[in-house]
Amino acid sequence: MSENRPPQSPLTLQAMLFGHALTQVLVSLHQSGIPAQLAQQPQDTETLARNTGLEVSALQQFLLVTEQAGFIQQDATQHYRLTDTGQCLLPDHATTMIPLLEHAALSYPAWARLTHSLRTGKAAFPEAYGADIYDYFATHPADNEAFRRYMAHTTQAWLAPAVSCYPFSGHVIDLGGSQGDFSALLLQHYPELRSTVFDLPETVASASEVLAAAGVTERSHIQAGSFFEPTQIPTDGTHYLFSRVLLNWSDDQVVQILRNCRQAMPASSKLVILDCVQIPQADLAAEMGNLNLLVMFGAKVRTQSLFEDLIQQAGFNTPQWIPASKVMDKLPLYYLEARL
Ligand SMILES: C[S@@+](CC[C@H](N)C(=O)[O-])C[C@H]1O[C@@H](n2cnc3c(N)ncnc32)[C@H](O)[C@@H]1O
Protein backbone atom coordinates (compact mmCIF):
# COMPACT_ATOMS: atom_id res chain seq x y z
CA MET A 1 0.00 0.00 0.00
CA SER A 2 1.19 3.53 -0.75
CA GLU A 3 1.64 5.83 2.22
CA ASN A 4 -0.77 8.75 2.49
CA ARG A 5 0.52 11.54 0.26
CA PRO A 6 -0.14 15.27 0.78
CA PRO A 7 -2.91 16.59 -1.51
CA GLN A 8 -1.77 18.16 -4.81
CA SER A 9 -2.20 21.92 -5.10
CA PRO A 10 -4.84 23.19 -7.61
CA LEU A 11 -1.99 24.58 -9.73
CA THR A 12 -0.26 21.19 -9.90
CA LEU A 13 -3.56 19.57 -10.84
CA GLN A 14 -4.06 22.18 -13.55
CA ALA A 15 -0.58 21.48 -14.93
CA MET A 16 -1.41 17.76 -14.99
CA LEU A 17 -4.66 18.44 -16.86
CA PHE A 18 -2.87 20.27 -19.62
CA GLY A 19 0.08 17.88 -19.87
CA HIS A 20 -1.26 16.74 -23.25
CA ALA A 21 -1.06 20.32 -24.56
CA LEU A 22 2.58 20.61 -23.52
CA THR A 23 3.33 17.30 -25.27
CA GLN A 24 1.83 18.76 -28.45
CA VAL A 25 3.84 21.98 -28.04
CA LEU A 26 7.02 19.90 -28.08
CA VAL A 27 5.87 17.78 -31.01
CA SER A 28 4.91 20.89 -33.01
CA LEU A 29 8.18 22.59 -32.10
CA HIS A 30 9.98 19.62 -33.66
CA GLN A 31 7.63 19.25 -36.67
CA SER A 32 7.78 22.96 -37.55
CA GLY A 33 11.58 22.88 -37.87
CA ILE A 34 12.08 25.76 -35.40
CA PRO A 35 14.99 24.13 -33.48
CA ALA A 36 16.99 23.54 -36.70
CA GLN A 37 16.39 27.16 -37.75
CA LEU A 38 17.47 28.62 -34.41
CA ALA A 39 20.53 26.36 -34.33
CA GLN A 40 21.67 28.01 -37.57
CA GLN A 41 21.28 31.53 -36.16
CA PRO A 42 19.13 33.48 -33.67
CA GLN A 43 16.07 34.93 -35.41
CA ASP A 44 13.27 37.37 -34.67
CA THR A 45 9.66 36.22 -35.01
CA GLU A 46 9.11 37.59 -38.54
CA THR A 47 12.27 35.99 -39.92
CA LEU A 48 11.49 32.71 -38.19
CA ALA A 49 7.94 32.75 -39.59
CA ARG A 50 9.31 33.29 -43.11
CA ASN A 51 11.94 30.55 -42.77
CA THR A 52 9.51 27.97 -41.36
CA GLY A 53 6.39 28.90 -43.37
CA LEU A 54 4.39 29.51 -40.17
CA GLU A 55 1.72 32.19 -39.63
CA VAL A 56 3.43 35.06 -37.82
CA SER A 57 0.81 35.88 -35.19
CA ALA A 58 0.22 32.21 -34.29
CA LEU A 59 4.00 31.75 -34.11
CA GLN A 60 4.23 34.70 -31.71
CA GLN A 61 1.74 33.03 -29.34
CA PHE A 62 3.55 29.72 -29.70
CA LEU A 63 6.99 31.16 -28.99
CA LEU A 64 5.77 32.73 -25.74
CA VAL A 65 4.79 29.27 -24.53
CA THR A 66 7.98 27.56 -25.69
CA GLU A 67 9.99 30.31 -23.99
CA GLN A 68 8.10 29.82 -20.71
CA ALA A 69 8.58 26.08 -21.04
CA GLY A 70 12.34 26.66 -21.19
CA PHE A 71 13.18 25.61 -24.76
CA ILE A 72 14.03 29.00 -26.26
CA GLN A 73 15.00 32.42 -24.95
CA GLN A 74 14.86 35.92 -26.41
CA ASP A 75 17.84 38.29 -26.30
CA ALA A 76 17.84 42.11 -25.99
CA THR A 77 17.47 42.45 -29.79
CA GLN A 78 14.23 40.37 -29.81
CA HIS A 79 16.01 37.42 -31.42
CA TYR A 80 15.23 33.90 -30.21
CA ARG A 81 17.84 31.22 -29.60
CA LEU A 82 17.71 27.66 -28.24
CA THR A 83 18.39 27.14 -24.53
CA ASP A 84 20.50 24.17 -23.37
CA THR A 85 17.22 22.24 -22.94
CA GLY A 86 16.09 23.29 -26.43
CA GLN A 87 19.33 21.88 -27.90
CA CYS A 88 17.99 18.39 -27.02
CA LEU A 89 15.55 18.86 -29.92
CA LEU A 90 18.44 18.73 -32.41
CA PRO A 91 19.04 15.33 -34.04
CA ASP A 92 22.80 15.18 -33.54
CA HIS A 93 22.88 16.50 -29.95
CA ALA A 94 24.54 14.05 -27.52
CA THR A 95 21.33 13.71 -25.48
CA THR A 96 18.82 14.25 -28.28
CA MET A 97 15.21 13.60 -27.25
CA ILE A 98 13.88 13.33 -30.80
CA PRO A 99 13.34 9.52 -30.82
CA LEU A 100 11.36 9.80 -27.56
CA LEU A 101 9.45 12.80 -28.90
CA GLU A 102 8.52 10.89 -32.06
CA HIS A 103 7.24 8.04 -29.94
CA ALA A 104 5.24 10.50 -27.83
CA ALA A 105 3.70 11.84 -31.06
CA LEU A 106 2.71 8.33 -32.16
CA SER A 107 1.30 7.29 -28.81
CA TYR A 108 -0.55 10.55 -28.16
CA PRO A 109 -3.74 9.76 -30.18
CA ALA A 110 -3.87 6.30 -28.55
CA TRP A 111 -3.62 7.80 -25.06
CA ALA A 112 -6.67 9.94 -25.92
CA ARG A 113 -8.55 6.60 -25.97
CA LEU A 114 -7.21 5.32 -22.61
CA THR A 115 -10.75 4.86 -21.28
CA HIS A 116 -11.33 2.27 -24.02
CA SER A 117 -8.37 0.28 -22.64
CA LEU A 118 -9.74 0.60 -19.10
CA ARG A 119 -13.16 -0.70 -20.18
CA THR A 120 -11.87 -3.57 -22.33
CA GLY A 121 -8.38 -4.41 -21.03
CA LYS A 122 -7.23 -4.11 -24.65
CA ALA A 123 -4.94 -1.73 -26.55
CA ALA A 124 -6.29 1.71 -27.45
CA PHE A 125 -3.91 2.01 -30.43
CA PRO A 126 -6.31 0.29 -32.91
CA GLU A 127 -9.10 2.68 -31.84
CA ALA A 128 -6.92 5.60 -32.89
CA TYR A 129 -5.18 4.12 -35.93
CA GLY A 130 -7.55 1.39 -37.19
CA ALA A 131 -5.09 -1.50 -36.79
CA ASP A 132 -2.82 -3.21 -34.24
CA ILE A 133 0.48 -1.39 -34.00
CA TYR A 134 2.66 -3.82 -35.98
CA ASP A 135 0.01 -4.21 -38.74
CA TYR A 136 -0.16 -0.41 -38.88
CA PHE A 137 3.64 -0.19 -39.21
CA ALA A 138 3.53 -2.54 -42.22
CA THR A 139 1.67 0.14 -44.21
CA HIS A 140 3.17 3.28 -42.58
CA PRO A 141 6.93 3.11 -43.19
CA ALA A 142 7.71 6.56 -41.77
CA ASP A 143 6.12 5.69 -38.41
CA ASN A 144 7.84 2.29 -38.44
CA GLU A 145 11.17 4.00 -39.06
CA ALA A 146 10.52 6.39 -36.17
CA PHE A 147 9.73 3.39 -33.93
CA ARG A 148 13.02 1.76 -34.99
CA ARG A 149 14.83 4.99 -34.07
CA TYR A 150 13.09 4.87 -30.67
CA MET A 151 14.26 1.26 -30.22
CA ALA A 152 17.80 2.16 -31.32
CA HIS A 153 17.88 5.11 -28.91
CA THR A 154 16.61 3.12 -25.93
CA THR A 155 18.90 0.20 -26.78
CA GLN A 156 21.89 2.52 -26.28
CA ALA A 157 20.37 4.17 -23.20
CA TRP A 158 18.89 1.15 -21.42
CA LEU A 159 20.28 -2.08 -22.88
CA ALA A 160 23.97 -1.29 -23.48
CA PRO A 161 24.84 -1.82 -19.78
CA ALA A 162 23.04 -5.22 -19.92
CA VAL A 163 25.27 -6.65 -22.67
CA SER A 164 27.91 -8.01 -20.30
CA CYS A 165 25.46 -9.33 -17.68
CA TYR A 166 24.74 -12.61 -19.47
CA PRO A 167 27.46 -14.90 -20.92
CA PHE A 168 26.38 -15.04 -24.58
CA SER A 169 28.12 -17.63 -26.78
CA GLY A 170 27.48 -19.67 -29.93
CA HIS A 171 24.70 -18.48 -32.22
CA VAL A 172 22.06 -16.08 -30.86
CA ILE A 173 18.71 -15.89 -32.63
CA ASP A 174 17.59 -12.33 -31.84
CA LEU A 175 13.81 -12.70 -32.19
CA GLY A 176 12.06 -9.37 -32.72
CA GLY A 177 15.57 -7.94 -33.01
CA SER A 178 14.36 -4.79 -34.81
CA GLN A 179 17.13 -3.41 -37.06
CA GLY A 180 19.85 -5.22 -35.10
CA ASP A 181 21.01 -2.57 -32.64
CA PHE A 182 21.21 -4.96 -29.68
CA SER A 183 22.75 -7.74 -31.79
CA ALA A 184 25.39 -5.25 -32.94
CA LEU A 185 26.29 -4.47 -29.31
CA LEU A 186 26.42 -8.19 -28.45
CA LEU A 187 28.65 -9.03 -31.43
CA GLN A 188 31.02 -6.17 -30.59
CA HIS A 189 31.28 -7.35 -26.97
CA TYR A 190 31.61 -11.13 -27.65
CA PRO A 191 34.14 -11.59 -30.50
CA GLU A 192 33.28 -15.28 -31.08
CA LEU A 193 29.50 -14.79 -31.10
CA ARG A 194 27.26 -15.12 -34.19
CA SER A 195 23.79 -13.64 -34.42
CA THR A 196 20.70 -13.87 -36.58
CA VAL A 197 18.46 -10.79 -36.44
CA PHE A 198 14.92 -12.04 -36.96
CA ASP A 199 12.05 -9.57 -37.39
CA LEU A 200 9.20 -8.60 -39.69
CA PRO A 201 10.28 -7.86 -43.30
CA GLU A 202 9.64 -4.11 -43.13
CA THR A 203 11.67 -3.80 -39.93
CA VAL A 204 14.60 -6.03 -40.70
CA ALA A 205 15.17 -4.28 -44.03
CA SER A 206 17.52 -1.70 -42.51
CA ALA A 207 19.48 -4.17 -40.34
CA SER A 208 22.34 -4.66 -42.79
CA GLU A 209 23.29 -0.96 -42.48
CA VAL A 210 23.27 -1.07 -38.67
CA LEU A 211 25.35 -4.26 -38.54
CA ALA A 212 27.79 -2.94 -41.15
CA ALA A 213 28.21 0.36 -39.25
CA ALA A 214 29.08 -1.70 -36.14
CA GLY A 215 31.65 -3.70 -38.16
CA VAL A 216 30.00 -7.06 -37.39
CA THR A 217 28.53 -8.05 -40.77
CA GLU A 218 30.65 -11.19 -41.08
CA ARG A 219 29.26 -12.76 -37.92
CA SER A 220 25.65 -11.70 -38.48
CA HIS A 221 22.76 -12.96 -40.49
CA ILE A 222 19.39 -11.30 -41.14
CA GLN A 223 16.15 -13.18 -41.54
CA ALA A 224 12.68 -11.77 -42.21
CA GLY A 225 9.79 -13.67 -40.65
CA SER A 226 7.17 -13.82 -37.93
CA PHE A 227 7.43 -15.64 -34.61
CA PHE A 228 3.74 -16.45 -35.01
CA GLU A 229 4.83 -18.82 -37.82
CA PRO A 230 6.88 -21.57 -36.14
CA THR A 231 8.35 -22.80 -39.42
CA GLN A 232 9.88 -19.37 -40.09
CA ILE A 233 11.94 -19.35 -36.87
CA PRO A 234 15.59 -20.42 -37.45
CA THR A 235 16.43 -23.90 -36.17
CA ASP A 236 20.22 -23.57 -35.80
CA GLY A 237 20.54 -21.32 -32.73
CA THR A 238 22.18 -22.00 -29.38
CA HIS A 239 20.38 -19.08 -27.65
CA TYR A 240 16.89 -17.85 -28.57
CA LEU A 241 16.74 -14.26 -27.35
CA PHE A 242 13.62 -12.13 -26.80
CA SER A 243 14.81 -8.67 -25.83
CA ARG A 244 11.96 -6.32 -24.87
CA VAL A 245 9.60 -8.28 -27.11
CA LEU A 246 7.22 -10.17 -24.82
CA LEU A 247 6.15 -6.93 -23.13
CA ASN A 248 4.31 -6.09 -26.38
CA TRP A 249 1.97 -9.08 -26.14
CA SER A 250 -0.85 -10.43 -23.98
CA ASP A 251 -0.29 -13.47 -21.74
CA ASP A 252 -2.00 -15.83 -24.24
CA GLN A 253 0.09 -14.47 -27.12
CA VAL A 254 3.30 -14.82 -25.07
CA VAL A 255 2.55 -18.50 -24.45
CA GLN A 256 1.89 -18.94 -28.19
CA ILE A 257 5.12 -17.16 -29.21
CA LEU A 258 7.16 -19.23 -26.73
CA ARG A 259 5.56 -22.50 -27.90
CA ASN A 260 6.39 -21.56 -31.50
CA CYS A 261 9.96 -20.82 -30.48
CA ARG A 262 10.20 -24.12 -28.59
CA GLN A 263 9.24 -26.03 -31.75
CA ALA A 264 12.16 -24.48 -33.63
CA MET A 265 14.79 -24.79 -30.86
CA PRO A 266 17.40 -27.59 -30.90
CA ALA A 267 17.25 -29.73 -27.71
CA SER A 268 20.46 -28.31 -26.24
CA SER A 269 19.64 -24.63 -26.88
CA LYS A 270 18.47 -22.06 -24.33
CA LEU A 271 15.65 -19.56 -24.20
CA VAL A 272 16.91 -16.14 -23.03
CA ILE A 273 14.49 -13.32 -22.25
CA LEU A 274 15.63 -9.78 -21.47
CA ASP A 275 12.77 -7.77 -20.05
CA CYS A 276 11.66 -5.37 -17.34
CA VAL A 277 10.26 -6.93 -14.22
CA GLN A 278 7.54 -5.33 -12.17
CA ILE A 279 8.55 -4.11 -8.73
CA PRO A 280 6.30 -2.91 -5.92
CA GLN A 281 6.16 0.85 -5.40
CA ALA A 282 7.68 1.91 -8.74
CA ASP A 283 7.50 5.67 -9.33
CA LEU A 284 5.10 7.63 -11.55
CA ALA A 285 7.37 7.50 -14.66
CA ALA A 286 7.70 3.71 -14.37
CA GLU A 287 3.96 3.22 -13.84
CA MET A 288 3.22 5.48 -16.83
CA GLY A 289 5.58 3.32 -18.91
CA ASN A 290 3.65 0.26 -17.77
CA LEU A 291 0.30 1.88 -18.65
CA ASN A 292 1.77 2.87 -22.03
CA LEU A 293 2.13 -0.86 -22.75
CA LEU A 294 -1.62 -1.30 -22.15
CA VAL A 295 -2.50 1.67 -24.36
CA MET A 296 -0.19 0.75 -27.24
CA PHE A 297 -0.11 -3.06 -27.10
CA GLY A 298 -2.76 -4.32 -24.64
CA ALA A 299 0.18 -5.61 -22.56
CA LYS A 300 2.00 -4.93 -19.29
CA VAL A 301 5.21 -5.23 -17.31
CA ARG A 302 5.14 -8.68 -15.68
CA THR A 303 6.12 -10.00 -12.27
CA GLN A 304 8.76 -12.71 -12.03
CA SER A 305 6.15 -15.26 -10.94
CA LEU A 306 3.89 -14.48 -13.94
CA PHE A 307 6.88 -14.92 -16.29
CA GLU A 308 7.65 -18.29 -14.68
CA ASP A 309 4.03 -19.35 -15.04
CA LEU A 310 3.87 -18.42 -18.76
CA ILE A 311 7.22 -20.06 -19.51
CA GLN A 312 6.11 -23.28 -17.88
CA GLN A 313 2.79 -23.20 -19.77
CA ALA A 314 4.87 -23.03 -22.96
CA GLY A 315 6.75 -26.19 -21.92
CA PHE A 316 10.04 -24.81 -20.56
CA ASN A 317 11.73 -25.75 -17.28
CA THR A 318 11.87 -23.43 -14.27
CA PRO A 319 14.02 -20.47 -15.35
CA GLN A 320 17.04 -18.85 -13.78
CA TRP A 321 17.03 -15.10 -13.19
CA ILE A 322 20.10 -12.97 -13.83
CA PRO A 323 19.91 -9.28 -12.91
CA ALA A 324 20.96 -6.87 -15.69
CA SER A 325 20.80 -3.07 -15.90
CA LYS A 326 18.04 -0.69 -14.84
CA VAL A 327 15.77 1.36 -17.10
CA MET A 328 16.01 5.06 -16.22
CA ASP A 329 17.98 3.99 -13.08
CA LYS A 330 14.79 2.51 -11.63
CA LEU A 331 12.95 -0.30 -13.38
CA PRO A 332 15.04 -3.50 -13.14
CA LEU A 333 15.89 -5.44 -16.29
CA TYR A 334 16.51 -9.16 -15.90
CA TYR A 335 17.75 -11.97 -18.08
CA LEU A 336 15.68 -15.09 -17.68
CA GLU A 337 17.27 -18.29 -18.95
CA ALA A 338 15.24 -21.48 -19.48
CA ARG A 339 15.82 -24.87 -21.07
CA LEU A 340 13.47 -27.19 -22.91
C1 LIG B 1 9.73 -3.41 -28.61
S1 LIG B 1 10.57 -3.91 -30.05
C2 LIG B 1 12.07 -4.57 -29.37
C3 LIG B 1 13.21 -4.49 -30.32
C4 LIG B 1 14.55 -5.04 -29.81
N1 LIG B 1 14.48 -6.46 -29.50
C5 LIG B 1 15.06 -4.24 -28.64
O1 LIG B 1 15.16 -4.76 -27.51
O2 LIG B 1 15.38 -3.06 -28.84
C6 LIG B 1 9.66 -5.36 -30.54
C7 LIG B 1 10.08 -5.91 -31.89
O3 LIG B 1 9.25 -7.04 -32.19
C8 LIG B 1 9.05 -7.07 -33.60
N2 LIG B 1 7.90 -7.90 -33.95
C9 LIG B 1 6.58 -7.60 -33.81
N3 LIG B 1 5.83 -8.61 -34.27
C10 LIG B 1 6.69 -9.57 -34.72
C11 LIG B 1 6.49 -10.84 -35.30
N4 LIG B 1 5.28 -11.33 -35.49
N5 LIG B 1 7.59 -11.59 -35.62
C12 LIG B 1 8.85 -11.07 -35.42
N6 LIG B 1 9.09 -9.86 -34.86
C13 LIG B 1 8.01 -9.12 -34.52
C14 LIG B 1 8.83 -5.60 -33.93
O4 LIG B 1 8.99 -5.33 -35.30
C15 LIG B 1 9.87 -4.93 -33.05
O5 LIG B 1 11.09 -4.75 -33.73
The ligand as an SDF file (V2000), in Angstrom:
LIG
                    3D

 27 29  0  0  0  0  0  0  0  0999 V2000
    9.7300   -3.4110  -28.6100 C   0  0  0  0  0  0  0  0  0  0  0  0
   10.5710   -3.9080  -30.0500 S   0  0  0  0  0  0  0  0  0  0  0  0
   12.0720   -4.5720  -29.3720 C   0  0  0  0  0  0  0  0  0  0  0  0
   13.2120   -4.4920  -30.3210 C   0  0  0  0  0  0  0  0  0  0  0  0
   14.5540   -5.0440  -29.8110 C   0  0  0  0  0  0  0  0  0  0  0  0
   14.4810   -6.4570  -29.4950 N   0  0  0  0  0  0  0  0  0  0  0  0
   15.0630   -4.2420  -28.6360 C   0  0  0  0  0  0  0  0  0  0  0  0
   15.1570   -4.7580  -27.5140 O   0  0  0  0  0  0  0  0  0  0  0  0
   15.3810   -3.0590  -28.8440 O   0  0  0  0  0  0  0  0  0  0  0  0
    9.6640   -5.3560  -30.5370 C   0  0  0  0  0  0  0  0  0  0  0  0
   10.0820   -5.9060  -31.8920 C   0  0  0  0  0  0  0  0  0  0  0  0
    9.2520   -7.0420  -32.1940 O   0  0  0  0  0  0  0  0  0  0  0  0
    9.0490   -7.0660  -33.6040 C   0  0  0  0  0  0  0  0  0  0  0  0
    7.8990   -7.9020  -33.9530 N   0  0  0  0  0  0  0  0  0  0  0  0
    6.5830   -7.6030  -33.8130 C   0  0  0  0  0  0  0  0  0  0  0  0
    5.8340   -8.6140  -34.2690 N   0  0  0  0  0  0  0  0  0  0  0  0
    6.6920   -9.5690  -34.7170 C   0  0  0  0  0  0  0  0  0  0  0  0
    6.4940  -10.8450  -35.2980 C   0  0  0  0  0  0  0  0  0  0  0  0
    5.2780  -11.3330  -35.4940 N   0  0  0  0  0  0  0  0  0  0  0  0
    7.5900  -11.5860  -35.6230 N   0  0  0  0  0  0  0  0  0  0  0  0
    8.8460  -11.0690  -35.4200 C   0  0  0  0  0  0  0  0  0  0  0  0
    9.0870   -9.8630  -34.8570 N   0  0  0  0  0  0  0  0  0  0  0  0
    8.0120   -9.1200  -34.5170 C   0  0  0  0  0  0  0  0  0  0  0  0
    8.8330   -5.6000  -33.9270 C   0  0  0  0  0  0  0  0  0  0  0  0
    8.9950   -5.3340  -35.3000 O   0  0  0  0  0  0  0  0  0  0  0  0
    9.8730   -4.9260  -33.0470 C   0  0  0  0  0  0  0  0  0  0  0  0
   11.0890   -4.7530  -33.7310 O   0  0  0  0  0  0  0  0  0  0  0  0
  1  2  1  0
  2  3  1  0
  2 10  1  0
  3  4  1  0
  4  5  1  0
  5  6  1  0
  5  7  1  0
  7  8  2  0
  7  9  1  0
 10 11  1  0
 11 12  1  0
 11 26  1  0
 12 13  1  0
 13 14  1  0
 13 24  1  0
 14 15  1  0
 14 23  1  0
 15 16  2  0
 16 17  1  0
 17 18  1  0
 17 23  2  0
 18 19  1  0
 18 20  2  0
 20 21  1  0
 21 22  2  0
 22 23  1  0
 24 25  1  0
 24 26  1  0
 26 27  1  0
M  CHG  2   2   1   9  -1
M  END
$$$$
